[in-house]
Amino acid sequence: MPVTLNGQTYYRTAEACALAGTSRNTLLRWIREGSFADVTLRDRKGWRLFTESDIQRLREEVNKIQKKDSVKETIKSK
């Protein structure tokens, strides 16, 4: 359930992942690996708060398409 503070709507991690079409584990892995920049806002419990623009960035990451050669280069660099 989204939270509204000072007229701004925020979503928690599970809600943001559901809206973007990915799992929480995948998001946390992307943040850990540095392929997705972590959100800047957290509530008093330390939970991430996603804005609409954060969710849009996450959707773009979820729907990113790589060329076959790019995937091979990514695998080689690891």
PDB file with one MODEL, atoms N, CA, C and O in Angstrom:
MODEL        1
ATOM      1  N   MET A   1       0.842  -1.168   0.000  1.00  0.00           N
ATOM      2  CA  MET A   1       0.000   0.000   0.000  1.00  0.00           C
ATOM      3  C   MET A   1       0.896   1.243   0.000  1.00  0.00           C
ATOM      4  O   MET A   1       1.691   1.436   0.920  1.00  0.00           O
ATOM      5  N   PRO A   2       0.768   2.078  -1.025  1.00  0.00           N
ATOM      6  CA  PRO A   2       1.599   3.275  -1.104  1.00  0.00           C
ATOM      7  C   PRO A   2       1.385   4.199   0.098  1.00  0.00           C
ATOM      8  O   PRO A   2       0.322   4.208   0.719  1.00  0.00           O
ATOM      9  N   VAL A   3       2.412   4.963   0.398  1.00  0.00           N
ATOM     10  CA  VAL A   3       2.379   5.921   1.489  1.00  0.00           C
ATOM     11  C   VAL A   3       2.413   7.322   0.881  1.00  0.00           C
ATOM     12  O   VAL A   3       3.196   7.581  -0.033  1.00  0.00           O
ATOM     13  N   THR A   4       1.578   8.218   1.376  1.00  0.00           N
ATOM     14  CA  THR A   4       1.589   9.597   0.907  1.00  0.00           C
ATOM     15  C   THR A   4       2.082  10.502   2.027  1.00  0.00           C
ATOM     16  O   THR A   4       1.497  10.551   3.109  1.00  0.00           O
ATOM     17  N   LEU A   5       3.163  11.214   1.750  1.00  0.00           N
ATOM     18  CA  LEU A   5       3.750  12.151   2.701  1.00  0.00           C
ATOM     19  C   LEU A   5       3.920  13.494   2.012  1.00  0.00           C
ATOM     20  O   LEU A   5       4.531  13.576   0.946  1.00  0.00           O
ATOM     21  N   ASN A   6       3.383  14.541   2.613  1.00  0.00           N
ATOM     22  CA  ASN A   6       3.482  15.893   2.056  1.00  0.00           C
ATOM     23  C   ASN A   6       3.041  15.951   0.592  1.00  0.00           C
ATOM     24  O   ASN A   6       3.639  16.662  -0.216  1.00  0.00           O
ATOM     25  N   GLY A   7       2.003  15.205   0.262  1.00  0.00           N
ATOM     26  CA  GLY A   7       1.465  15.226  -1.088  1.00  0.00           C
ATOM     27  C   GLY A   7       2.208  14.365  -2.095  1.00  0.00           C
ATOM     28  O   GLY A   7       1.791  14.287  -3.251  1.00  0.00           O
ATOM     29  N   GLN A   8       3.286  13.720  -1.698  1.00  0.00           N
ATOM     30  CA  GLN A   8       4.080  12.858  -2.582  1.00  0.00           C
ATOM     31  C   GLN A   8       3.776  11.401  -2.245  1.00  0.00           C
ATOM     32  O   GLN A   8       3.741  11.031  -1.072  1.00  0.00           O
ATOM     33  N   THR A   9       3.557  10.576  -3.261  1.00  0.00           N
ATOM     34  CA  THR A   9       3.287   9.157  -3.061  1.00  0.00           C
ATOM     35  C   THR A   9       4.587   8.367  -3.159  1.00  0.00           C
ATOM     36  O   THR A   9       5.370   8.548  -4.091  1.00  0.00           O
ATOM     37  N   TYR A  10       4.803   7.492  -2.188  1.00  0.00           N
ATOM     38  CA  TYR A  10       5.986   6.638  -2.148  1.00  0.00           C
ATOM     39  C   TYR A  10       5.554   5.179  -2.094  1.00  0.00           C
ATOM     40  O   TYR A  10       4.511   4.843  -1.534  1.00  0.00           O
ATOM     41  N   TYR A  11       6.377   4.319  -2.687  1.00  0.00           N
ATOM     42  CA  TYR A  11       6.110   2.884  -2.706  1.00  0.00           C
ATOM     43  C   TYR A  11       7.274   2.177  -2.032  1.00  0.00           C
ATOM     44  O   TYR A  11       8.426   2.596  -2.149  1.00  0.00           O
ATOM     45  N   ARG A  12       6.963   1.113  -1.335  1.00  0.00           N
ATOM     46  CA  ARG A  12       8.009   0.304  -0.714  1.00  0.00           C
ATOM     47  C   ARG A  12       8.568  -0.662  -1.754  1.00  0.00           C
ATOM     48  O   ARG A  12       8.048  -0.757  -2.865  1.00  0.00           O
ATOM     49  N   THR A  13       9.607  -1.363  -1.394  1.00  0.00           N
ATOM     50  CA  THR A  13      10.354  -2.193  -2.350  1.00  0.00           C
ATOM     51  C   THR A  13       9.478  -3.222  -3.053  1.00  0.00           C
ATOM     52  O   THR A  13       9.515  -3.313  -4.280  1.00  0.00           O
ATOM     53  N   ALA A  14       8.701  -3.988  -2.320  1.00  0.00           N
ATOM     54  CA  ALA A  14       7.870  -5.032  -2.930  1.00  0.00           C
ATOM     55  C   ALA A  14       6.862  -4.431  -3.902  1.00  0.00           C
ATOM     56  O   ALA A  14       6.617  -4.992  -4.970  1.00  0.00           O
ATOM     57  N   GLU A  15       6.277  -3.292  -3.537  1.00  0.00           N
ATOM     58  CA  GLU A  15       5.302  -2.633  -4.411  1.00  0.00           C
ATOM     59  C   GLU A  15       5.974  -2.114  -5.676  1.00  0.00           C
ATOM     60  O   GLU A  15       5.438  -2.263  -6.775  1.00  0.00           O
ATOM     61  N   ALA A  16       7.137  -1.508  -5.522  1.00  0.00           N
ATOM     62  CA  ALA A  16       7.868  -0.982  -6.678  1.00  0.00           C
ATOM     63  C   ALA A  16       8.267  -2.114  -7.628  1.00  0.00           C
ATOM     64  O   ALA A  16       8.166  -1.969  -8.846  1.00  0.00           O
ATOM     65  N   CYS A  17       8.713  -3.219  -7.081  1.00  0.00           N
ATOM     66  CA  CYS A  17       9.098  -4.364  -7.913  1.00  0.00           C
ATOM     67  C   CYS A  17       7.893  -4.933  -8.649  1.00  0.00           C
ATOM     68  O   CYS A  17       7.995  -5.280  -9.826  1.00  0.00           O
ATOM     69  N   ALA A  18       6.772  -5.031  -7.980  1.00  0.00           N
ATOM     70  CA  ALA A  18       5.557  -5.540  -8.624  1.00  0.00           C
ATOM     71  C   ALA A  18       5.126  -4.619  -9.764  1.00  0.00           C
ATOM     72  O   ALA A  18       4.739  -5.095 -10.831  1.00  0.00           O
ATOM     73  N   LEU A  19       5.190  -3.316  -9.546  1.00  0.00           N
ATOM     74  CA  LEU A  19       4.808  -2.361 -10.585  1.00  0.00           C
ATOM     75  C   LEU A  19       5.771  -2.390 -11.772  1.00  0.00           C
ATOM     76  O   LEU A  19       5.365  -2.163 -12.912  1.00  0.00           O
ATOM     77  N   ALA A  20       7.042  -2.667 -11.501  1.00  0.00           N
ATOM     78  CA  ALA A  20       8.050  -2.676 -12.560  1.00  0.00           C
ATOM     79  C   ALA A  20       8.176  -4.038 -13.242  1.00  0.00           C
ATOM     80  O   ALA A  20       8.722  -4.137 -14.341  1.00  0.00           O
ATOM     81  N   GLY A  21       7.677  -5.076 -12.595  1.00  0.00           N
ATOM     82  CA  GLY A  21       7.724  -6.409 -13.200  1.00  0.00           C
ATOM     83  C   GLY A  21       9.005  -7.167 -12.937  1.00  0.00           C
ATOM     84  O   GLY A  21       9.504  -7.871 -13.815  1.00  0.00           O
ATOM     85  N   THR A  22       9.541  -7.034 -11.746  1.00  0.00           N
ATOM     86  CA  THR A  22      10.733  -7.791 -11.379  1.00  0.00           C
ATOM     87  C   THR A  22      10.595  -8.265  -9.934  1.00  0.00           C
ATOM     88  O   THR A  22       9.661  -7.881  -9.230  1.00  0.00           O
ATOM     89  N   SER A  23      11.519  -9.089  -9.509  1.00  0.00           N
ATOM     90  CA  SER A  23      11.460  -9.574  -8.131  1.00  0.00           C
ATOM     91  C   SER A  23      12.318  -8.697  -7.220  1.00  0.00           C
ATOM     92  O   SER A  23      13.214  -7.986  -7.675  1.00  0.00           O
ATOM     93  N   ARG A  24      12.027  -8.766  -5.960  1.00  0.00           N
ATOM     94  CA  ARG A  24      12.788  -8.018  -4.955  1.00  0.00           C
ATOM     95  C   ARG A  24      14.240  -8.486  -4.950  1.00  0.00           C
ATOM     96  O   ARG A  24      15.157  -7.671  -4.850  1.00  0.00           O
ATOM     97  N   ASN A  25      14.446  -9.792  -5.059  1.00  0.00           N
ATOM     98  CA  ASN A  25      15.810 -10.331  -5.059  1.00  0.00           C
ATOM     99  C   ASN A  25      16.623  -9.802  -6.232  1.00  0.00           C
ATOM    100  O   ASN A  25      17.800  -9.473  -6.084  1.00  0.00           O
ATOM    101  N   THR A  26      15.990  -9.721  -7.399  1.00  0.00           N
ATOM    102  CA  THR A  26      16.685  -9.199  -8.577  1.00  0.00           C
ATOM    103  C   THR A  26      17.059  -7.737  -8.372  1.00  0.00           C
ATOM    104  O   THR A  26      18.185  -7.337  -8.671  1.00  0.00           O
ATOM    105  N   LEU A  27      16.129  -6.940  -7.867  1.00  0.00           N
ATOM    106  CA  LEU A  27      16.419  -5.533  -7.613  1.00  0.00           C
ATOM    107  C   LEU A  27      17.589  -5.386  -6.643  1.00  0.00           C
ATOM    108  O   LEU A  27      18.511  -4.613  -6.902  1.00  0.00           O
ATOM    109  N   LEU A  28      17.562  -6.106  -5.549  1.00  0.00           N
ATOM    110  CA  LEU A  28      18.626  -5.993  -4.558  1.00  0.00           C
ATOM    111  C   LEU A  28      19.972  -6.444  -5.124  1.00  0.00           C
ATOM    112  O   LEU A  28      21.012  -5.892  -4.763  1.00  0.00           O
ATOM    113  N   ARG A  29      19.957  -7.438  -6.006  1.00  0.00           N
ATOM    114  CA  ARG A  29      21.197  -7.875  -6.672  1.00  0.00           C
ATOM    115  C   ARG A  29      21.722  -6.768  -7.581  1.00  0.00           C
ATOM    116  O   ARG A  29      22.920  -6.484  -7.591  1.00  0.00           O
ATOM    117  N   TRP A  30      20.821  -6.143  -8.347  1.00  0.00           N
ATOM    118  CA  TRP A  30      21.231  -5.045  -9.233  1.00  0.00           C
ATOM    119  C   TRP A  30      21.823  -3.895  -8.432  1.00  0.00           C
ATOM    120  O   TRP A  30      22.814  -3.296  -8.849  1.00  0.00           O
ATOM    121  N   ILE A  31      21.230  -3.584  -7.293  1.00  0.00           N
ATOM    122  CA  ILE A  31      21.760  -2.508  -6.453  1.00  0.00           C
ATOM    123  C   ILE A  31      23.144  -2.897  -5.942  1.00  0.00           C
ATOM    124  O   ILE A  31      24.068  -2.083  -5.976  1.00  0.00           O
ATOM    125  N   ARG A  32      23.293  -4.121  -5.474  1.00  0.00           N
ATOM    126  CA  ARG A  32      24.571  -4.614  -4.953  1.00  0.00           C
ATOM    127  C   ARG A  32      25.656  -4.592  -6.033  1.00  0.00           C
ATOM    128  O   ARG A  32      26.796  -4.211  -5.768  1.00  0.00           O
ATOM    129  N   GLU A  33      25.289  -5.006  -7.258  1.00  0.00           N
ATOM    130  CA  GLU A  33      26.247  -5.052  -8.364  1.00  0.00           C
ATOM    131  C   GLU A  33      26.519  -3.668  -8.964  1.00  0.00           C
ATOM    132  O   GLU A  33      27.478  -3.500  -9.717  1.00  0.00           O
ATOM    133  N   GLY A  34      25.685  -2.684  -8.636  1.00  0.00           N
ATOM    134  CA  GLY A  34      25.872  -1.345  -9.160  1.00  0.00           C
ATOM    135  C   GLY A  34      25.215  -1.088 -10.507  1.00  0.00           C
ATOM    136  O   GLY A  34      25.441  -0.037 -11.107  1.00  0.00           O
ATOM    137  N   SER A  35      24.399  -2.032 -11.000  1.00  0.00           N
ATOM    138  CA  SER A  35      23.737  -1.815 -12.285  1.00  0.00           C
ATOM    139  C   SER A  35      22.448  -1.008 -12.146  1.00  0.00           C
ATOM    140  O   SER A  35      21.872  -0.591 -13.151  1.00  0.00           O
ATOM    141  N   PHE A  36      21.987  -0.782 -10.912  1.00  0.00           N
ATOM    142  CA  PHE A  36      20.836   0.076 -10.650  1.00  0.00           C
ATOM    143  C   PHE A  36      21.163   0.930  -9.437  1.00  0.00           C
ATOM    144  O   PHE A  36      21.503   0.413  -8.373  1.00  0.00           O
ATOM    145  N   ALA A  37      21.057   2.237  -9.607  1.00  0.00           N
ATOM    146  CA  ALA A  37      21.359   3.153  -8.501  1.00  0.00           C
ATOM    147  C   ALA A  37      20.269   3.064  -7.437  1.00  0.00           C
ATOM    148  O   ALA A  37      19.077   3.134  -7.738  1.00  0.00           O
ATOM    149  N   ASP A  38      20.696   2.910  -6.203  1.00  0.00           N
ATOM    150  CA  ASP A  38      19.749   2.800  -5.096  1.00  0.00           C
ATOM    151  C   ASP A  38      18.960   4.102  -4.941  1.00  0.00           C
ATOM    152  O   ASP A  38      19.435   5.173  -5.318  1.00  0.00           O
ATOM    153  N   VAL A  39      17.764   3.998  -4.387  1.00  0.00           N
ATOM    154  CA  VAL A  39      16.946   5.178  -4.143  1.00  0.00           C
ATOM    155  C   VAL A  39      17.560   5.988  -3.009  1.00  0.00           C
ATOM    156  O   VAL A  39      18.331   5.471  -2.201  1.00  0.00           O
ATOM    157  N   THR A  40      17.205   7.258  -2.965  1.00  0.00           N
ATOM    158  CA  THR A  40      17.821   8.140  -1.970  1.00  0.00           C
ATOM    159  C   THR A  40      16.994   8.296  -0.708  1.00  0.00           C
ATOM    160  O   THR A  40      17.503   8.767   0.309  1.00  0.00           O
ATOM    161  N   LEU A  41      15.725   7.910  -0.755  1.00  0.00           N
ATOM    162  CA  LEU A  41      14.844   8.120   0.391  1.00  0.00           C
ATOM    163  C   LEU A  41      14.537   6.820   1.121  1.00  0.00           C
ATOM    164  O   LEU A  41      14.328   5.771   0.511  1.00  0.00           O
ATOM    165  N   ARG A  42      14.516   6.921   2.443  1.00  0.00           N
ATOM    166  CA  ARG A  42      14.145   5.787   3.287  1.00  0.00           C
ATOM    167  C   ARG A  42      13.253   6.294   4.408  1.00  0.00           C
ATOM    168  O   ARG A  42      13.324   7.460   4.799  1.00  0.00           O
ATOM    169  N   ASP A  43      12.406   5.394   4.922  1.00  0.00           N
ATOM    170  CA  ASP A  43      11.550   5.804   6.042  1.00  0.00           C
ATOM    171  C   ASP A  43      12.319   5.647   7.357  1.00  0.00           C
ATOM    172  O   ASP A  43      13.504   5.315   7.357  1.00  0.00           O
ATOM    173  N   ARG A  44      11.640   5.886   8.460  1.00  0.00           N
ATOM    174  CA  ARG A  44      12.329   5.841   9.757  1.00  0.00           C
ATOM    175  C   ARG A  44      12.824   4.442  10.125  1.00  0.00           C
ATOM    176  O   ARG A  44      13.696   4.301  10.982  1.00  0.00           O
ATOM    177  N   LYS A  45      12.279   3.415   9.487  1.00  0.00           N
ATOM    178  CA  LYS A  45      12.729   2.041   9.720  1.00  0.00           C
ATOM    179  C   LYS A  45      13.891   1.655   8.799  1.00  0.00           C
ATOM    180  O   LYS A  45      14.468   0.576   8.927  1.00  0.00           O
ATOM    181  N   GLY A  46      14.219   2.555   7.873  1.00  0.00           N
ATOM    182  CA  GLY A  46      15.305   2.266   6.937  1.00  0.00           C
ATOM    183  C   GLY A  46      14.831   1.606   5.650  1.00  0.00           C
ATOM    184  O   GLY A  46      15.654   1.215   4.822  1.00  0.00           O
ATOM    185  N   TRP A  47      13.537   1.478   5.468  1.00  0.00           N
ATOM    186  CA  TRP A  47      13.010   0.852   4.255  1.00  0.00           C
ATOM    187  C   TRP A  47      13.057   1.837   3.101  1.00  0.00           C
ATOM    188  O   TRP A  47      12.800   3.028   3.275  1.00  0.00           O
ATOM    189  N   ARG A  48      13.384   1.333   1.929  1.00  0.00           N
ATOM    190  CA  ARG A  48      13.457   2.175   0.738  1.00  0.00           C
ATOM    191  C   ARG A  48      12.083   2.727   0.385  1.00  0.00           C
ATOM    192  O   ARG A  48      11.070   2.038   0.500  1.00  0.00           O
ATOM    193  N   LEU A  49      12.071   3.989  -0.048  1.00  0.00           N
ATOM    194  CA  LEU A  49      10.855   4.630  -0.537  1.00  0.00           C
ATOM    195  C   LEU A  49      11.075   5.020  -1.995  1.00  0.00           C
ATOM    196  O   LEU A  49      11.954   5.823  -2.308  1.00  0.00           O
ATOM    197  N   PHE A  50      10.271   4.446  -2.876  1.00  0.00           N
ATOM    198  CA  PHE A  50      10.392   4.679  -4.314  1.00  0.00           C
ATOM    199  C   PHE A  50       9.366   5.706  -4.763  1.00  0.00           C
ATOM    200  O   PHE A  50       8.190   5.617  -4.412  1.00  0.00           O
ATOM    201  N   THR A  51       9.815   6.673  -5.534  1.00  0.00           N
ATOM    202  CA  THR A  51       8.911   7.637  -6.151  1.00  0.00           C
ATOM    203  C   THR A  51       8.484   7.076  -7.505  1.00  0.00           C
ATOM    204  O   THR A  51       8.990   6.044  -7.945  1.00  0.00           O
ATOM    205  N   GLU A  52       7.562   7.754  -8.153  1.00  0.00           N
ATOM    206  CA  GLU A  52       7.147   7.341  -9.504  1.00  0.00           C
ATOM    207  C   GLU A  52       8.345   7.340 -10.457  1.00  0.00           C
ATOM    208  O   GLU A  52       8.472   6.450 -11.297  1.00  0.00           O
ATOM    209  N   SER A  53       9.216   8.334 -10.323  1.00  0.00           N
ATOM    210  CA  SER A  53      10.385   8.383 -11.217  1.00  0.00           C
ATOM    211  C   SER A  53      11.358   7.234 -10.930  1.00  0.00           C
ATOM    212  O   SER A  53      11.987   6.721 -11.855  1.00  0.00           O
ATOM    213  N   ASP A  54      11.492   6.824  -9.669  1.00  0.00           N
ATOM    214  CA  ASP A  54      12.326   5.662  -9.336  1.00  0.00           C
ATOM    215  C   ASP A  54      11.751   4.399  -9.972  1.00  0.00           C
ATOM    216  O   ASP A  54      12.490   3.565 -10.495  1.00  0.00           O
ATOM    217  N   ILE A  55      10.442   4.269  -9.923  1.00  0.00           N
ATOM    218  CA  ILE A  55       9.790   3.095 -10.514  1.00  0.00           C
ATOM    219  C   ILE A  55       9.960   3.102 -12.027  1.00  0.00           C
ATOM    220  O   ILE A  55      10.150   2.050 -12.638  1.00  0.00           O
ATOM    221  N   GLN A  56       9.891   4.289 -12.637  1.00  0.00           N
ATOM    222  CA  GLN A  56      10.108   4.382 -14.078  1.00  0.00           C
ATOM    223  C   GLN A  56      11.543   3.972 -14.438  1.00  0.00           C
ATOM    224  O   GLN A  56      11.754   3.277 -15.431  1.00  0.00           O
ATOM    225  N   ARG A  57      12.525   4.395 -13.639  1.00  0.00           N
ATOM    226  CA  ARG A  57      13.918   3.969 -13.875  1.00  0.00           C
ATOM    227  C   ARG A  57      14.046   2.461 -13.760  1.00  0.00           C
ATOM    228  O   ARG A  57      14.756   1.827 -14.540  1.00  0.00           O
ATOM    229  N   LEU A  58      13.352   1.888 -12.781  1.00  0.00           N
ATOM    230  CA  LEU A  58      13.390   0.442 -12.590  1.00  0.00           C
ATOM    231  C   LEU A  58      12.739  -0.270 -13.772  1.00  0.00           C
ATOM    232  O   LEU A  58      13.255  -1.283 -14.244  1.00  0.00           O
ATOM    233  N   ARG A  59      11.617   0.248 -14.253  1.00  0.00           N
ATOM    234  CA  ARG A  59      10.966  -0.343 -15.439  1.00  0.00           C
ATOM    235  C   ARG A  59      11.909  -0.331 -16.639  1.00  0.00           C
ATOM    236  O   ARG A  59      11.989  -1.306 -17.385  1.00  0.00           O
ATOM    237  N   GLU A  60      12.614   0.773 -16.817  1.00  0.00           N
ATOM    238  CA  GLU A  60      13.562   0.871 -17.929  1.00  0.00           C
ATOM    239  C   GLU A  60      14.667  -0.166 -17.802  1.00  0.00           C
ATOM    240  O   GLU A  60      15.085  -0.752 -18.800  1.00  0.00           O
ATOM    241  N   GLU A  61      15.141  -0.395 -16.587  1.00  0.00           N
ATOM    242  CA  GLU A  61      16.171  -1.417 -16.365  1.00  0.00           C
ATOM    243  C   GLU A  61      15.613  -2.812 -16.635  1.00  0.00           C
ATOM    244  O   GLU A  61      16.283  -3.651 -17.237  1.00  0.00           O
ATOM    245  N   VAL A  62      14.387  -3.051 -16.189  1.00  0.00           N
ATOM    246  CA  VAL A  62      13.750  -4.360 -16.402  1.00  0.00           C
ATOM    247  C   VAL A  62      13.577  -4.640 -17.890  1.00  0.00           C
ATOM    248  O   VAL A  62      13.772  -5.768 -18.343  1.00  0.00           O
ATOM    249  N   ASN A  63      13.213  -3.614 -18.644  1.00  0.00           N
ATOM    250  CA  ASN A  63      12.912  -3.788 -20.072  1.00  0.00           C
ATOM    251  C   ASN A  63      14.102  -3.530 -20.980  1.00  0.00           C
ATOM    252  O   ASN A  63      13.945  -3.457 -22.199  1.00  0.00           O
ATOM    253  N   LYS A  64      15.281  -3.392 -20.408  1.00  0.00           N
ATOM    254  CA  LYS A  64      16.482  -3.137 -21.201  1.00  0.00           C
ATOM    255  C   LYS A  64      16.787  -4.352 -22.075  1.00  0.00           C
ATOM    256  O   LYS A  64      16.706  -5.496 -21.631  1.00  0.00           O
ATOM    257  N   ILE A  65      17.133  -4.077 -23.305  1.00  0.00           N
ATOM    258  CA  ILE A  65      17.469  -5.143 -24.249  1.00  0.00           C
ATOM    259  C   ILE A  65      18.923  -4.961 -24.659  1.00  0.00           C
ATOM    260  O   ILE A  65      19.354  -3.855 -24.985  1.00  0.00           O
ATOM    261  N   GLN A  66      19.671  -6.056 -24.640  1.00  0.00           N
ATOM    262  CA  GLN A  66      21.066  -6.013 -25.050  1.00  0.00           C
ATOM    263  C   GLN A  66      21.241  -6.813 -26.337  1.00  0.00           C
ATOM    264  O   GLN A  66      20.561  -7.815 -26.559  1.00  0.00           O
ATOM    265  N   LYS A  67      22.160  -6.357 -27.174  1.00  0.00           N
ATOM    266  CA  LYS A  67      22.507  -7.121 -28.360  1.00  0.00           C
ATOM    267  C   LYS A  67      23.290  -8.348 -27.932  1.00  0.00           C
ATOM    268  O   LYS A  67      23.902  -8.356 -26.865  1.00  0.00           O
ATOM    269  N   LYS A  68      23.273  -9.359 -28.740  1.00  0.00           N
ATOM    270  CA  LYS A  68      23.933 -10.616 -28.427  1.00  0.00           C
ATOM    271  C   LYS A  68      25.410 -10.414 -28.109  1.00  0.00           C
ATOM    272  O   LYS A  68      25.917 -11.021 -27.167  1.00  0.00           O
ATOM    273  N   ASP A  69      26.112  -9.576 -28.872  1.00  0.00           N
ATOM    274  CA  ASP A  69      27.530  -9.328 -28.624  1.00  0.00           C
ATOM    275  C   ASP A  69      27.745  -8.650 -27.285  1.00  0.00           C
ATOM    276  O   ASP A  69      28.742  -8.922 -26.616  1.00  0.00           O
ATOM    277  N   SER A  70      26.834  -7.771 -26.874  1.00  0.00           N
ATOM    278  CA  SER A  70      26.953  -7.078 -25.593  1.00  0.00           C
ATOM    279  C   SER A  70      26.848  -8.056 -24.435  1.00  0.00           C
ATOM    280  O   SER A  70      27.539  -7.911 -23.427  1.00  0.00           O
ATOM    281  N   VAL A  71      25.993  -9.043 -24.580  1.00  0.00           N
ATOM    282  CA  VAL A  71      25.822 -10.047 -23.526  1.00  0.00           C
ATOM    283  C   VAL A  71      27.104 -10.861 -23.386  1.00  0.00           C
ATOM    284  O   VAL A  71      27.536 -11.146 -22.269  1.00  0.00           O
ATOM    285  N   LYS A  72      27.710 -11.234 -24.499  1.00  0.00           N
ATOM    286  CA  LYS A  72      28.951 -11.988 -24.444  1.00  0.00           C
ATOM    287  C   LYS A  72      30.056 -11.173 -23.776  1.00  0.00           C
ATOM    288  O   LYS A  72      30.820 -11.711 -22.974  1.00  0.00           O
ATOM    289  N   GLU A  73      30.150  -9.887 -24.097  1.00  0.00           N
ATOM    290  CA  GLU A  73      31.160  -9.023 -23.485  1.00  0.00           C
ATOM    291  C   GLU A  73      30.923  -8.891 -21.981  1.00  0.00           C
ATOM    292  O   GLU A  73      31.870  -8.876 -21.195  1.00  0.00           O
ATOM    293  N   THR A  74      29.652  -8.794 -21.591  1.00  0.00           N
ATOM    294  CA  THR A  74      29.326  -8.689 -20.168  1.00  0.00           C
ATOM    295  C   THR A  74      29.765  -9.945 -19.434  1.00  0.00           C
ATOM    296  O   THR A  74      30.320  -9.862 -18.338  1.00  0.00           O
ATOM    297  N   ILE A  75      29.523 -11.103 -20.025  1.00  0.00           N
ATOM    298  CA  ILE A  75      29.893 -12.370 -19.405  1.00  0.00           C
ATOM    299  C   ILE A  75      31.421 -12.497 -19.341  1.00  0.00           C
ATOM    300  O   ILE A  75      31.955 -12.963 -18.334  1.00  0.00           O
ATOM    301  N   LYS A  76      32.126 -12.092 -20.394  1.00  0.00           N
ATOM    302  CA  LYS A  76      33.581 -12.170 -20.410  1.00  0.00           C
ATOM    303  C   LYS A  76      34.214 -11.283 -19.354  1.00  0.00           C
ATOM    304  O   LYS A  76      35.233 -11.644 -18.765  1.00  0.00           O
ATOM    305  N   SER A  77      33.613 -10.118 -19.109  1.00  0.00           N
ATOM    306  CA  SER A  77      34.206  -9.182 -18.153  1.00  0.00           C
ATOM    307  C   SER A  77      34.052  -9.622 -16.705  1.00  0.00           C
ATOM    308  O   SER A  77      34.703  -9.067 -15.820  1.00  0.00           O
ATOM    309  N   LYS A  78      33.212 -10.595 -16.453  1.00  0.00           N
ATOM    310  CA  LYS A  78      32.993 -11.061 -15.070  1.00  0.00           C
ATOM    311  C   LYS A  78      33.993 -12.076 -14.667  1.00  0.00           C
ATOM    312  O   LYS A  78      33.952 -12.570 -13.540  1.00  0.00           O
TER     313      LYS A  78
ENDMDL
END
